[in-house]
Amino acid sequence: MTFNLDLTIAGILSISSIISSVGIALVNNKHQSKIHEDNLAHDQQIRKLELLQQAESIQLNTYYSDKKKVFADFIKAANDYISNSSYFSSLAAVTASANNALLYCNDESRKGLLGFIDYVGSNFTTSGISENNLSEYNAKLISVCLILQKDLEETKPSFLFEPTK
């Protein structure tokens, strides 16, 4: 039995090319599968982050709206107090709305609001508010309103600052 060297080399080369093609295909398929799994995990992570961002945005919008409403209620009650200062119910309404607003205040707003409530409580008389006390009341109310406005602006969601397109 004689071996033809040319046929043997050609046979070995053809078998090795088939084996190498199969090996490369297996390695490529395994690599593609890993890339696909990583892409799926990445997409799932992005969806999860988007949902968390939406939930946070909704929560912040709700908090901002609640805070704005409570501050507006306080300012309305404080204005109503001026016109009905001889009634205890007016003082109670201002105090109640201020206590609600305290739930949403930062430290600076809390100090201003508590100072205003102390002022209102110490100047409450059954005969109403004098002209001098009225101007002081209005100055203190304006001061508290500006502090609450700053507090509210710090809470405002960032997308509300951007102009709509």
DSSP file (Angstrom, degrees, kcal/mol; ACC not computed):
  #  RESIDUE AA STRUCTURE BP1 BP2  ACC     N-H-->O    O-->H-N    N-H-->O    O-->H-N    TCO  KAPPA ALPHA  PHI   PSI    X-CA   Y-CA   Z-CA
    1    1 A M              0   0    0      0, 0.0     2,-0.4     0, 0.0     0, 0.0   0.000 360.0 360.0 360.0 121.2    0.0    0.0    0.0
    2    2 A T        -     0   0    0      2,-0.0     2,-0.5     0, 0.0     0, 0.0  -0.862 360.0-137.8-111.6 142.6    1.5    3.2   -1.1
    3    3 A F        -     0   0    0     -2,-0.4     2,-0.9     4,-0.0     3,-0.1  -0.839   9.2-139.8-100.3 131.2    0.4    6.6    0.0
    4    4 A N     >  -     0   0    0     -2,-0.5     4,-2.2     1,-0.2     5,-0.2  -0.815  12.7-154.3 -87.9 113.5    0.1    9.3   -2.5
    5    5 A L  H  > S+     0   0    0     -2,-0.9     4,-2.3     1,-0.2     5,-0.2   0.845  90.3  54.2 -61.2 -36.9    1.5   12.3   -0.6
    6    6 A D  H  > S+     0   0    0      1,-0.2     4,-2.2     2,-0.2    -1,-0.2   0.926 110.7  45.3 -64.9 -44.1   -0.5   14.8   -2.7
    7    7 A L  H  > S+     0   0    0      2,-0.2     4,-2.3     1,-0.2    -2,-0.2   0.870 112.6  51.7 -68.3 -35.9   -3.8   13.1   -1.9
    8    8 A T  H  X S+     0   0    0     -4,-2.2     4,-2.6     2,-0.2    -2,-0.2   0.931 111.5  45.8 -66.3 -46.1   -3.0   12.7    1.7
    9    9 A I  H  X S+     0   0    0     -4,-2.3     4,-2.5     1,-0.2    -2,-0.2   0.912 113.6  49.9 -64.5 -42.1   -2.1   16.4    2.2
   10   10 A A  H  X S+     0   0    0     -4,-2.2     4,-2.1    -5,-0.2    -1,-0.2   0.898 112.0  48.3 -63.7 -40.5   -5.2   17.5    0.2
   11   11 A G  H  X S+     0   0    0     -4,-2.3     4,-2.3     2,-0.2    -2,-0.2   0.914 112.1  48.4 -65.6 -43.9   -7.4   15.2    2.4
   12   12 A I  H  X S+     0   0    0     -4,-2.6     4,-2.6     1,-0.2    -2,-0.2   0.917 112.4  49.2 -64.4 -42.5   -5.8   16.5    5.7
   13   13 A L  H  X S+     0   0    0     -4,-2.5     4,-2.1     2,-0.2    -2,-0.2   0.902 111.6  48.0 -64.4 -41.2   -6.3   20.1    4.5
   14   14 A S  H  X S+     0   0    0     -4,-2.1     4,-1.7     2,-0.2    -1,-0.2   0.898 113.9  46.6 -68.6 -38.9   -9.9   19.6    3.6
   15   15 A I  H  X S+     0   0    0     -4,-2.3     4,-2.5     2,-0.2    -2,-0.2   0.917 113.2  49.1 -67.7 -42.5  -10.7   17.9    6.9
   16   16 A S  H  X S+     0   0    0     -4,-2.6     4,-2.7     1,-0.2    -2,-0.2   0.856 109.4  52.5 -67.0 -33.6   -8.9   20.5    8.9
   17   17 A S  H  X S+     0   0    0     -4,-2.1     4,-2.1     2,-0.2    -1,-0.2   0.893 111.0  47.3 -68.6 -37.3  -10.7   23.3    7.1
   18   18 A I  H  X S+     0   0    0     -4,-1.7     4,-2.2     2,-0.2    -2,-0.2   0.935 114.5  46.3 -67.2 -44.9  -14.1   21.7    7.9
   19   19 A I  H  X S+     0   0    0     -4,-2.5     4,-2.6     1,-0.2    -2,-0.2   0.907 113.4  48.7 -64.1 -42.5  -13.1   21.2   11.5
   20   20 A S  H  X S+     0   0    0     -4,-2.7     4,-2.7     2,-0.2    -1,-0.2   0.885 110.4  51.6 -67.5 -36.8  -11.8   24.8   11.8
   21   21 A S  H  X S+     0   0    0     -4,-2.1     4,-2.3     2,-0.2    -2,-0.2   0.917 112.1  46.1 -63.8 -43.2  -15.0   26.2   10.2
   22   22 A V  H  X S+     0   0    0     -4,-2.2     4,-2.3     2,-0.2    -2,-0.2   0.916 113.6  49.3 -64.9 -43.5  -17.1   24.3   12.7
   23   23 A G  H  X S+     0   0    0     -4,-2.6     4,-2.4     2,-0.2    -2,-0.2   0.920 112.1  47.4 -62.2 -44.7  -14.9   25.4   15.6
   24   24 A I  H  X S+     0   0    0     -4,-2.7     4,-2.8     1,-0.2     5,-0.2   0.906 111.2  51.7 -64.2 -40.9  -15.0   29.0   14.5
   25   25 A A  H  X S+     0   0    0     -4,-2.3     4,-2.6     2,-0.2    -1,-0.2   0.905 110.5  48.9 -62.4 -41.5  -18.8   28.8   14.1
   26   26 A L  H  X S+     0   0    0     -4,-2.3     4,-2.2     2,-0.2    -2,-0.2   0.923 113.1  46.3 -64.2 -44.3  -19.2   27.4   17.6
   27   27 A V  H  X S+     0   0    0     -4,-2.4     4,-2.4     2,-0.2    -2,-0.2   0.924 114.2  48.4 -64.3 -44.5  -17.0   30.1   19.2
   28   28 A N  H  X S+     0   0    0     -4,-2.8     4,-3.0     1,-0.2     5,-0.2   0.917 111.3  50.1 -62.1 -43.9  -18.9   32.8   17.2
   29   29 A N  H  X S+     0   0    0     -4,-2.6     4,-2.3     2,-0.2    -1,-0.2   0.901 111.3  48.5 -62.7 -40.6  -22.3   31.4   18.2
   30   30 A K  H  X S+     0   0    0     -4,-2.2     4,-2.0     2,-0.2    -1,-0.2   0.916 113.5  47.4 -65.2 -42.2  -21.3   31.3   21.9
   31   31 A H  H  X S+     0   0    0     -4,-2.4     4,-2.4     2,-0.2    -2,-0.2   0.917 112.2  49.1 -65.2 -43.9  -19.9   34.9   21.7
   32   32 A Q  H  X S+     0   0    0     -4,-3.0     4,-2.5     1,-0.2    -2,-0.2   0.880 109.5  53.0 -62.8 -38.6  -23.1   36.1   19.9
   33   33 A S  H  X S+     0   0    0     -4,-2.3     4,-2.3    -5,-0.2    -1,-0.2   0.911 109.7  47.9 -63.1 -42.8  -25.2   34.4   22.5
   34   34 A K  H  X S+     0   0    0     -4,-2.0     4,-2.4     2,-0.2    -2,-0.2   0.915 111.7  49.8 -64.6 -43.2  -23.3   36.1   25.3
   35   35 A I  H  X S+     0   0    0     -4,-2.4     4,-2.5     2,-0.2    -2,-0.2   0.911 110.9  50.3 -61.2 -42.6  -23.6   39.5   23.6
   36   36 A H  H  X S+     0   0    0     -4,-2.5     4,-2.4     2,-0.2    -2,-0.2   0.917 110.4  48.8 -63.5 -43.5  -27.4   39.0   23.1
   37   37 A E  H  X S+     0   0    0     -4,-2.3     4,-2.4     2,-0.2    -1,-0.2   0.903 111.5  50.1 -62.2 -41.7  -27.8   38.1   26.8
   38   38 A D  H  X S+     0   0    0     -4,-2.4     4,-2.5     2,-0.2    -2,-0.2   0.904 110.2  50.3 -63.9 -40.6  -25.9   41.2   27.8
   39   39 A N  H  X S+     0   0    0     -4,-2.5     4,-2.8     2,-0.2    -2,-0.2   0.907 110.8  49.2 -63.4 -41.9  -28.0   43.3   25.5
   40   40 A L  H  X S+     0   0    0     -4,-2.4     4,-2.4     2,-0.2    -2,-0.2   0.919 112.3  47.7 -63.2 -43.2  -31.2   41.9   27.1
   41   41 A A  H  X S+     0   0    0     -4,-2.4     4,-2.3     2,-0.2    -2,-0.2   0.899 112.7  49.7 -64.0 -39.9  -29.9   42.5   30.6
   42   42 A H  H  X S+     0   0    0     -4,-2.5     4,-2.4     2,-0.2    -2,-0.2   0.932 111.3  48.1 -64.2 -46.3  -28.9   46.1   29.6
   43   43 A D  H  X S+     0   0    0     -4,-2.8     4,-2.4     1,-0.2    -2,-0.2   0.891 111.7  50.4 -61.4 -40.0  -32.4   46.7   28.1
   44   44 A Q  H  X S+     0   0    0     -4,-2.4     4,-2.2     2,-0.2    -1,-0.2   0.904 110.4  49.4 -65.5 -40.7  -34.1   45.4   31.2
   45   45 A Q  H  X S+     0   0    0     -4,-2.3     4,-2.4     2,-0.2    -2,-0.2   0.895 110.8  50.3 -64.6 -40.4  -31.9   47.6   33.4
   46   46 A I  H  X S+     0   0    0     -4,-2.4     4,-2.5     2,-0.2    -2,-0.2   0.914 110.3  49.7 -64.9 -42.7  -32.8   50.6   31.3
   47   47 A R  H  X S+     0   0    0     -4,-2.4     4,-2.3     2,-0.2    -2,-0.2   0.908 110.9  50.1 -61.6 -41.2  -36.5   49.8   31.5
   48   48 A K  H  X S+     0   0    0     -4,-2.2     4,-2.3     1,-0.2    -2,-0.2   0.915 111.5  47.9 -63.8 -43.1  -36.2   49.5   35.3
   49   49 A L  H  X S+     0   0    0     -4,-2.4     4,-2.5     2,-0.2    -2,-0.2   0.885 110.6  51.9 -65.1 -38.8  -34.4   52.8   35.5
   50   50 A E  H  X S+     0   0    0     -4,-2.5     4,-2.5     2,-0.2    -2,-0.2   0.908 110.2  48.6 -63.8 -41.5  -37.0   54.5   33.3
   51   51 A L  H  X S+     0   0    0     -4,-2.3     4,-2.6     2,-0.2    -2,-0.2   0.907 112.0  48.9 -64.7 -41.4  -39.8   53.2   35.5
   52   52 A L  H  X S+     0   0    0     -4,-2.3     4,-2.6     2,-0.2    -2,-0.2   0.901 111.5  50.1 -63.8 -39.9  -38.0   54.4   38.7
   53   53 A Q  H  X S+     0   0    0     -4,-2.5     4,-2.5     2,-0.2    -2,-0.2   0.906 111.3  48.2 -65.1 -41.6  -37.5   57.8   37.1
   54   54 A Q  H  X S+     0   0    0     -4,-2.5     4,-2.6     2,-0.2    -2,-0.2   0.919 112.4  48.7 -64.1 -43.1  -41.2   58.0   36.1
   55   55 A A  H  X S+     0   0    0     -4,-2.6     4,-2.5     1,-0.2    -2,-0.2   0.916 113.0  47.5 -63.1 -42.6  -42.3   57.0   39.6
   56   56 A E  H  X S+     0   0    0     -4,-2.6     4,-2.7     2,-0.2    -1,-0.2   0.895 111.5  51.0 -65.1 -39.9  -39.9   59.5   41.1
   57   57 A S  H  X S+     0   0    0     -4,-2.5     4,-2.6     2,-0.2    -2,-0.2   0.915 111.4  47.2 -64.0 -43.3  -41.2   62.2   38.8
   58   58 A I  H  X S+     0   0    0     -4,-2.6     4,-2.5     2,-0.2    -2,-0.2   0.916 113.5  48.8 -63.7 -43.2  -44.8   61.5   39.6
   59   59 A Q  H  X S+     0   0    0     -4,-2.5     4,-2.7     2,-0.2    -2,-0.2   0.917 112.9  47.1 -63.7 -42.9  -44.0   61.5   43.3
   60   60 A L  H  X S+     0   0    0     -4,-2.7     4,-2.9     2,-0.2    -2,-0.2   0.901 111.9  50.3 -66.1 -40.8  -42.1   64.8   43.0
   61   61 A N  H  X S+     0   0    0     -4,-2.6     4,-2.6     2,-0.2    -2,-0.2   0.912 112.5  47.4 -62.6 -42.2  -44.9   66.3   41.0
   62   62 A T  H  X S+     0   0    0     -4,-2.5     4,-2.8     2,-0.2     5,-0.2   0.929 113.3  47.8 -64.2 -45.5  -47.5   65.2   43.6
   63   63 A Y  H  X S+     0   0    0     -4,-2.7     4,-2.8     2,-0.2    -2,-0.2   0.921 112.7  48.9 -61.4 -44.6  -45.3   66.5   46.4
   64   64 A Y  H  X S+     0   0    0     -4,-2.9     4,-2.7     2,-0.2    -2,-0.2   0.924 112.6  47.7 -61.3 -45.1  -44.8   69.8   44.6
   65   65 A S  H  X S+     0   0    0     -4,-2.6     4,-2.4     2,-0.2    -2,-0.2   0.918 113.4  47.6 -63.6 -43.8  -48.5   70.2   44.0
   66   66 A D  H  X S+     0   0    0     -4,-2.8     4,-2.5     2,-0.2    -2,-0.2   0.922 113.2  48.4 -62.6 -43.7  -49.4   69.4   47.6
   67   67 A K  H  X S+     0   0    0     -4,-2.8     4,-2.5    -5,-0.2     5,-0.2   0.919 111.4  49.6 -63.0 -44.0  -46.8   71.8   48.9
   68   68 A K  H  X S+     0   0    0     -4,-2.7     4,-2.3    -5,-0.2    -1,-0.2   0.905 111.9  48.7 -61.8 -42.6  -48.1   74.5   46.6
   69   69 A K  H  X S+     0   0    0     -4,-2.4     4,-2.6     2,-0.2    -2,-0.2   0.919 111.5  48.5 -64.9 -44.6  -51.7   74.0   47.6
   70   70 A V  H  X S+     0   0    0     -4,-2.5     4,-2.2     2,-0.2    31,-0.2   0.918 112.7  48.0 -63.8 -43.2  -50.8   74.0   51.3
   71   71 A F  H  X S+     0   0    0     -4,-2.5     4,-2.4     2,-0.2    -1,-0.2   0.909 112.5  49.2 -63.9 -41.0  -48.8   77.2   51.0
   72   72 A A  H  X S+     0   0    0     -4,-2.3     4,-2.4    -5,-0.2    -2,-0.2   0.896 109.9  51.6 -65.3 -39.5  -51.6   78.8   49.0
   73   73 A D  H  X S+     0   0    0     -4,-2.6     4,-2.7     2,-0.2    -1,-0.2   0.900 109.5  50.6 -62.6 -40.3  -54.2   77.8   51.6
   74   74 A F  H  X S+     0   0    0     -4,-2.2     4,-2.8    23,-0.2    -2,-0.2   0.943 110.7  47.8 -62.1 -47.0  -52.0   79.3   54.3
   75   75 A I  H  X S+     0   0    0     -4,-2.4     4,-2.2     1,-0.2    -2,-0.2   0.897 112.5  49.6 -63.4 -39.5  -51.7   82.6   52.4
   76   76 A K  H  X S+     0   0    0     -4,-2.4     4,-2.6     2,-0.2    -1,-0.2   0.935 112.3  47.3 -63.2 -45.5  -55.5   82.7   51.8
   77   77 A A  H  X S+     0   0    0     -4,-2.7     4,-1.9     1,-0.2    17,-0.3   0.887 111.2  51.7 -63.8 -38.2  -56.2   82.0   55.5
   78   78 A A  H  X S+     0   0    0     -4,-2.8     4,-1.1     2,-0.2    -1,-0.2   0.887 111.8  46.6 -66.0 -38.5  -53.7   84.7   56.5
   79   79 A N  H  X S+     0   0    0     -4,-2.2     4,-1.1    -5,-0.2     3,-0.3   0.886 111.2  51.5 -69.4 -38.5  -55.4   87.2   54.2
   80   80 A D  H  X S+     0   0    0     -4,-2.6     4,-1.7     1,-0.2    -2,-0.2   0.844 102.2  62.0 -65.1 -32.5  -58.8   86.2   55.6
   81   81 A Y  H  < S+     0   0    0     -4,-1.9    -1,-0.2     1,-0.2    -2,-0.2   0.882  98.1  56.6 -61.2 -38.3  -57.5   86.7   59.1
   82   82 A I  H >< S+     0   0    0     -4,-1.1     3,-0.7    -3,-0.3    47,-0.2   0.911 111.0  42.6 -60.3 -42.3  -56.9   90.4   58.3
   83   83 A S  H 3< S+     0   0    0     -4,-1.1    -1,-0.2     1,-0.2    -2,-0.2   0.763 128.4  29.4 -78.4 -23.0  -60.5   90.9   57.3
   84   84 A N  T >< S+     0   0    0     -4,-1.7     3,-1.9     1,-0.1     6,-0.4  -0.191  73.4 137.9-126.5  41.4  -62.0   88.9   60.2
   85   85 A S  T <   +     0   0    0     -3,-0.7    43,-0.3     1,-0.3    40,-0.2   0.667  65.5  66.1 -66.9 -15.5  -59.4   89.3   62.9
   86   86 A S  T 3  S+     0   0    0     41,-0.1     2,-0.5    -3,-0.1    -1,-0.3   0.583  88.3  82.0 -82.1  -7.6  -62.0   89.7   65.6
   87   87 A Y  S X> S-     0   0    0     -3,-1.9     4,-1.2    -6,-0.2     3,-0.8  -0.836  70.9-147.0-102.4 132.9  -63.2   86.2   65.2
   88   88 A F  H 3> S+     0   0    0     -2,-0.5     4,-2.6     1,-0.2     5,-0.2   0.828  98.2  65.5 -63.5 -31.3  -61.3   83.3   66.9
   89   89 A S  H 3> S+     0   0    0      1,-0.2     4,-2.2     2,-0.2    -1,-0.2   0.831  97.6  55.2 -62.1 -31.1  -62.2   81.1   63.9
   90   90 A S  H <> S+     0   0    0     -3,-0.8     4,-2.3    -6,-0.4    -1,-0.2   0.926 109.4  45.9 -66.7 -44.2  -60.0   83.2   61.7
   91   91 A L  H  X S+     0   0    0     -4,-1.2     4,-2.6     1,-0.2    -2,-0.2   0.908 112.2  51.6 -63.7 -40.9  -57.0   82.8   64.0
   92   92 A A  H  X S+     0   0    0     -4,-2.6     4,-2.8     1,-0.2    -2,-0.2   0.888 109.1  50.7 -62.8 -39.0  -57.7   79.1   64.2
   93   93 A A  H  X S+     0   0    0     -4,-2.2     4,-2.5     2,-0.2     5,-0.2   0.911 111.3  47.4 -66.6 -41.9  -57.8   78.8   60.4
   94   94 A V  H  X S+     0   0    0     -4,-2.3     4,-2.3   -17,-0.3    -2,-0.2   0.938 115.0  46.2 -63.5 -45.6  -54.5   80.7   60.0
   95   95 A T  H  X S+     0   0    0     -4,-2.6     4,-2.5     2,-0.2    -2,-0.2   0.917 113.5  48.7 -64.3 -43.5  -52.9   78.5   62.7
   96   96 A A  H  X S+     0   0    0     -4,-2.8     4,-2.0     1,-0.2    -1,-0.2   0.923 113.4  45.9 -63.7 -44.0  -54.3   75.3   61.2
   97   97 A S  H  X S+     0   0    0     -4,-2.5     4,-2.2     1,-0.2   -23,-0.2   0.869 112.4  51.8 -69.0 -33.8  -53.2   76.1   57.7
   98   98 A A  H  X S+     0   0    0     -4,-2.3     4,-2.0    -5,-0.2    -2,-0.2   0.904 107.9  51.8 -66.5 -40.2  -49.7   77.1   59.0
   99   99 A N  H  X S+     0   0    0     -4,-2.5     4,-0.7     1,-0.2    -2,-0.2   0.886 110.2  49.1 -63.9 -37.3  -49.4   73.8   60.8
  100  100 A N  H >< S+     0   0    0     -4,-2.0     3,-1.0     1,-0.2     4,-0.4   0.914 110.0  51.3 -64.6 -41.6  -50.3   72.0   57.5
  101  101 A A  H >X S+     0   0    0     -4,-2.2     3,-1.6     1,-0.2     4,-0.6   0.828  98.3  66.7 -65.7 -30.8  -47.7   74.1   55.7
  102  102 A L  H >< S+     0   0    0     -4,-2.0     3,-0.6     1,-0.3    -1,-0.2   0.792  89.5  66.4 -60.6 -26.7  -45.1   73.2   58.4
  103  103 A L  T << S+     0   0    0     -3,-1.0    -1,-0.3    -4,-0.7    -2,-0.2   0.786 110.0  35.2 -63.5 -26.1  -45.3   69.6   57.1
  104  104 A Y  T <4 S+     0   0    0     -3,-1.6    -1,-0.2    -4,-0.4    -2,-0.2   0.431  95.5 111.1-107.9  -1.8  -43.7   70.7   53.8
  105  105 A C    <<  -     0   0    0     -4,-0.6     2,-0.1    -3,-0.6    43,-0.0  -0.396  57.2-137.7 -83.0 150.2  -41.3   73.4   54.9
  106  106 A N     >  -     0   0    0     -2,-0.1     4,-2.6     1,-0.0     5,-0.2  -0.371  45.5 -87.8 -85.2-179.8  -37.6   73.4   54.9
  107  107 A D  H  > S+     0   0    0      1,-0.2     4,-2.2     2,-0.2     5,-0.2   0.898 127.0  49.0 -61.4 -43.6  -35.7   74.9   58.0
  108  108 A E  H  > S+     0   0    0      1,-0.2     4,-2.0     2,-0.2    -1,-0.2   0.928 114.7  44.8 -63.2 -45.1  -35.7   78.5   56.7
  109  109 A S  H  > S+     0   0    0      1,-0.2     4,-2.8     2,-0.2     5,-0.2   0.894 110.4  55.6 -65.4 -39.7  -39.4   78.4   55.8
  110  110 A R  H  X S+     0   0    0     -4,-2.6     4,-2.6     1,-0.2     5,-0.2   0.918 107.7  48.5 -59.9 -44.4  -40.2   76.7   59.1
  111  111 A K  H  X S+     0   0    0     -4,-2.2     4,-2.3     1,-0.2    -1,-0.2   0.932 113.9  46.2 -62.5 -46.1  -38.5   79.5   61.1
  112  112 A G  H  X S+     0   0    0     -4,-2.0     4,-2.0     2,-0.2    -2,-0.2   0.904 114.2  47.9 -63.2 -42.0  -40.3   82.2   59.2
  113  113 A L  H  X S+     0   0    0     -4,-2.8     4,-2.5     2,-0.2    -2,-0.2   0.911 112.1  48.2 -67.3 -43.1  -43.7   80.5   59.4
  114  114 A L  H  X S+     0   0    0     -4,-2.6     4,-2.5    -5,-0.2    -1,-0.2   0.894 111.0  51.9 -64.7 -39.0  -43.4   79.9   63.2
  115  115 A G  H  X S+     0   0    0     -4,-2.3     4,-2.1    -5,-0.2    -1,-0.2   0.901 110.4  48.8 -62.0 -40.6  -42.3   83.5   63.7
  116  116 A F  H  X S+     0   0    0     -4,-2.0     4,-2.8     2,-0.2    -2,-0.2   0.925 110.8  49.3 -65.6 -44.6  -45.4   84.7   61.8
  117  117 A I  H  X S+     0   0    0     -4,-2.5     4,-2.7     2,-0.2    -2,-0.2   0.901 110.5  50.8 -63.9 -40.6  -47.7   82.4   63.8
  118  118 A D  H  X S+     0   0    0     -4,-2.5     4,-2.2     2,-0.2    -1,-0.2   0.921 111.4  49.3 -60.2 -42.9  -46.2   83.7   67.1
  119  119 A Y  H  X S+     0   0    0     -4,-2.1     4,-1.4     2,-0.2    -2,-0.2   0.934 112.2  46.8 -61.6 -47.4  -46.7   87.2   65.9
  120  120 A V  H  < S+     0   0    0     -4,-2.8     4,-0.4     1,-0.2     3,-0.3   0.921 113.2  49.3 -62.5 -44.2  -50.3   86.6   64.9
  121  121 A G  H >< S+     0   0    0     -4,-2.7     3,-0.6     1,-0.2    -1,-0.2   0.871 112.2  47.3 -64.2 -37.2  -51.1   84.8   68.2
  122  122 A S  H 3< S+     0   0    0     -4,-2.2    -1,-0.2     1,-0.2    -2,-0.2   0.717 116.0  44.7 -78.6 -19.7  -49.6   87.6   70.3
  123  123 A N  T 3< S+     0   0    0     -4,-1.4     2,-0.5    -3,-0.3    -1,-0.2   0.276  80.3 122.6-107.0  10.4  -51.4   90.4   68.4
  124  124 A F    <   +     0   0    0     -3,-0.6     2,-0.3    -4,-0.4   -38,-0.1  -0.614  35.3 168.5 -76.1 123.4  -54.8   88.7   68.2
  125  125 A T    >   -     0   0    0     -2,-0.5     3,-1.0   -40,-0.2    -2,-0.0  -0.944  43.9-127.8-132.1 155.6  -57.4   91.0   69.8
  126  126 A T  T 3  S+     0   0    0     -2,-0.3     3,-0.1     1,-0.2    -1,-0.1   0.691 107.9  59.8 -75.2 -16.7  -61.1   90.9   69.9
  127  127 A S  T 3  S-     0   0    0      1,-0.3    -1,-0.2   -42,-0.1     2,-0.2   0.426 112.1-113.2 -92.4   3.2  -61.3   94.5   68.7
  128  128 A G    <   -     0   0    0     -3,-1.0     2,-0.4   -43,-0.3    -1,-0.3  -0.519  45.7 -46.8  99.2-169.4  -59.4   93.9   65.5
  129  129 A I        -     0   0    0    -47,-0.2    -5,-0.1    -2,-0.2   -43,-0.1  -0.872  51.8-127.9-109.7 134.2  -56.0   95.0   64.3
  130  130 A S     >  -     0   0    0     -2,-0.4     4,-2.3     1,-0.1     5,-0.1  -0.254  29.1-105.8 -72.8 167.3  -54.8   98.5   64.6
  131  131 A E  H  > S+     0   0    0      2,-0.2     4,-1.8     1,-0.2     5,-0.2   0.894 122.0  49.6 -61.0 -41.2  -53.4  100.4   61.6
  132  132 A N  H  > S+     0   0    0      1,-0.2     4,-1.8     2,-0.2    -1,-0.2   0.922 112.5  46.7 -64.5 -45.1  -49.9  100.1   62.9
  133  133 A N  H  > S+     0   0    0      1,-0.2     4,-2.9     2,-0.2    -1,-0.2   0.836 107.1  59.7 -66.7 -31.2  -50.3   96.4   63.5
  134  134 A L  H  X S+     0   0    0     -4,-2.3     4,-2.6     2,-0.2    -1,-0.2   0.920 106.2  45.1 -63.7 -44.4  -51.8   96.0   60.0
  135  135 A S  H  X S+     0   0    0     -4,-1.8     4,-2.1     2,-0.2    -1,-0.2   0.889 115.2  47.9 -68.3 -36.8  -48.7   97.3   58.3
  136  136 A E  H  X S+     0   0    0     -4,-1.8     4,-2.5     2,-0.2    -2,-0.2   0.906 111.6  51.3 -66.9 -40.3  -46.5   95.1   60.4
  137  137 A Y  H  X S+     0   0    0     -4,-2.9     4,-2.8     1,-0.2    -2,-0.2   0.938 110.9  47.4 -59.6 -48.4  -48.7   92.1   59.8
  138  138 A N  H  X S+     0   0    0     -4,-2.6     4,-2.6     2,-0.2    -1,-0.2   0.889 111.2  51.3 -63.0 -39.5  -48.6   92.7   56.0
  139  139 A A  H  X S+     0   0    0     -4,-2.1     4,-2.2     2,-0.2    -1,-0.2   0.921 113.0  45.3 -64.1 -43.3  -44.8   93.1   56.1
  140  140 A K  H  X S+     0   0    0     -4,-2.5     4,-2.5     2,-0.2    -2,-0.2   0.899 112.8  50.7 -67.1 -39.4  -44.4   89.8   58.1
  141  141 A L  H  X S+     0   0    0     -4,-2.8     4,-2.7     2,-0.2    -2,-0.2   0.916 110.5  49.1 -64.6 -42.2  -46.8   88.1   55.8
  142  142 A I  H  X S+     0   0    0     -4,-2.6     4,-2.3     2,-0.2    -1,-0.2   0.911 110.7  51.3 -62.5 -41.4  -44.9   89.3   52.7
  143  143 A S  H  X S+     0   0    0     -4,-2.2     4,-1.9     1,-0.2    -2,-0.2   0.927 112.1  45.7 -61.0 -45.5  -41.7   88.1   54.3
  144  144 A V  H  X S+     0   0    0     -4,-2.5     4,-2.8     1,-0.2    -2,-0.2   0.905 110.8  54.1 -64.6 -40.8  -43.1   84.6   55.0
  145  145 A C  H  X S+     0   0    0     -4,-2.7     4,-2.4     1,-0.2    -2,-0.2   0.894 108.2  49.2 -61.3 -40.1  -44.6   84.5   51.4
  146  146 A L  H  X S+     0   0    0     -4,-2.3     4,-2.2     2,-0.2    -1,-0.2   0.892 111.3  49.2 -67.2 -38.6  -41.2   85.2   49.9
  147  147 A I  H  X S+     0   0    0     -4,-1.9     4,-2.3     2,-0.2    -2,-0.2   0.924 112.9  47.3 -65.0 -43.3  -39.6   82.5   52.1
  148  148 A L  H  X S+     0   0    0     -4,-2.8     4,-2.6     2,-0.2    -2,-0.2   0.867 109.5  54.1 -66.4 -35.4  -42.3   80.0   51.0
  149  149 A Q  H  X S+     0   0    0     -4,-2.4     4,-2.5     2,-0.2    -1,-0.2   0.925 109.8  46.9 -62.9 -43.9  -41.9   81.0   47.4
  150  150 A K  H  X S+     0   0    0     -4,-2.2     4,-1.9     2,-0.2    -2,-0.2   0.917 112.4  50.4 -63.3 -42.8  -38.1   80.3   47.6
  151  151 A D  H  X S+     0   0    0     -4,-2.3     4,-1.0     1,-0.2    -2,-0.2   0.910 111.5  48.3 -59.9 -43.5  -38.9   77.0   49.3
  152  152 A L  H  X S+     0   0    0     -4,-2.6     4,-1.3     1,-0.2     3,-0.4   0.883 108.9  52.9 -66.5 -39.4  -41.4   76.1   46.6
  153  153 A E  H  < S+     0   0    0     -4,-2.5    -1,-0.2     1,-0.2    -2,-0.2   0.857 105.7  54.6 -65.2 -34.0  -39.0   77.0   43.8
  154  154 A E  H  < S+     0   0    0     -4,-1.9    -1,-0.2     1,-0.2    -2,-0.2   0.773 111.6  45.4 -68.9 -24.3  -36.3   74.7   45.4
  155  155 A T  H  < S+     0   0    0     -4,-1.0    -1,-0.2    -3,-0.4    -2,-0.2   0.681  84.8 116.8 -89.1 -20.4  -38.9   71.8   45.3
  156  156 A K  S  < S-     0   0    0     -4,-1.3     5,-0.1    -5,-0.1   -95,-0.1  -0.225  76.5-108.3 -55.3 129.5  -40.0   72.5   41.7
  157  157 A P    >>  -     0   0    0      0, 0.0     3,-1.8     0, 0.0     4,-0.5  -0.312  26.2-121.2 -57.5 142.1  -39.2   69.6   39.4
  158  158 A S  H >> S+     0   0    0      1,-0.3     3,-1.2     2,-0.2     4,-0.8   0.792 108.8  62.5 -60.8 -31.1  -36.4   70.5   37.0
  159  159 A F  H 34 S+     0   0    0      1,-0.3    -1,-0.3     2,-0.2     3,-0.1   0.710  94.2  63.7 -70.6 -16.6  -38.5   69.9   33.9
  160  160 A L  H <4 S+     0   0    0     -3,-1.8    -1,-0.3     1,-0.2    -2,-0.2   0.727  98.2  56.0 -76.3 -19.9  -40.8   72.7   35.0
  161  161 A F  H << S+     0   0    0     -3,-1.2    -1,-0.2    -4,-0.5    -2,-0.2   0.796  92.7  83.7 -77.5 -28.4  -37.9   75.1   34.6
  162  162 A E  S  < S-     0   0    0     -4,-0.8     2,-0.1     1,-0.1     3,-0.1  -0.547  87.1-115.7 -79.7 136.8  -37.3   74.2   31.0
  163  163 A P        -     0   0    0      0, 0.0     2,-0.1     0, 0.0    -1,-0.1  -0.428  35.0-108.7 -67.8 145.2  -39.4   75.8   28.3
  164  164 A T              0   0    0      1,-0.1    -4,-0.0    -2,-0.1    -5,-0.0  -0.475 360.0 360.0 -75.0 147.5  -41.6   73.5   26.4
  165  165 A K              0   0    0     -2,-0.1    -1,-0.1    -3,-0.1    -3,-0.0   0.404 360.0 360.0 -98.8 360.0  -40.6   72.7   22.8
